């Protein structure tokens, strides 16, 4: 059996652990950098990396598809679709990654499924963004439509600052993605879903309203109750993800909101507060899928 781990760097912490877990099970496992895809039509191999064919792989664990120009990103995603057409099992699928990476699309899918998510306004108009700022209570979180690790997020609770931030977005021809700010005592919950279960979960506590571990948030272990476990699994299922980092925001008034469903969730911080070996759990799940 031959399985690849798709990620930019072979020495990345998550990649190393996935490759180790695969090889312990006797799997032929390789790192696959998505920036090195070479595709052919009417020629063989149809998809290769650094001269090595990946047409015959059994599966690929998609850790991360790196950003780039629109053409580069579209091409990399096209190759993932092509690999699936060739019968290679992707975890996560190309379609589910495309859903998850787009915050607006994710939010609409959650709303349509009856899953509580913060009130949101998305527009390309400066004037409509300023109106939305007031409509959402004059306290919003501005996020990039595509992005992760909390990069590019800013909380805006002053109309003069809103004017300056929104004009800056206008200059770069950006999209305004505004969510109401929900007081949460600088903490949220990350649930790591694998298949039909939550493999592990934690509370993240931030120095400010942002709780991302990559931005200095601290992790504490947490066992979810059945309600939050089912909520996390439902959210991942709605997006179509086999493994996902589901972020749950517990508001001060006792409500729970899903703020993100991440298709390339890291687990280094989570691994530090759980006895579950998450890389092993991911590999076990994938092999069970392949063996039927």
Secondary structure, DSSP 4 states (H G I P E B T S, - for coil): -EEEEE-S-TT-HHHHHHHHHHHHTT-EEEEE-GGGEEE-SSSSSSEEETTEE-TT-SEEEE-------HHHHHHHHHHHHHHHHTT-EEES-HHHHHHHH-HHHHHHHHHHTT-----EEEES-HHHHHHHHHHTTS-EEEE-SS--TTTT-EEE--HHHHHHHHHHHHHTT--EEEEE----TTEEEEEEEETTEEEEEEEEE-SSS---GGGT-EEEE----HHHHHHHHHHHHHHT-SEEEEEEEE-TTS-EEEEEEETT---HHHHTT-SS-HHHHHHHHHHHHHT-
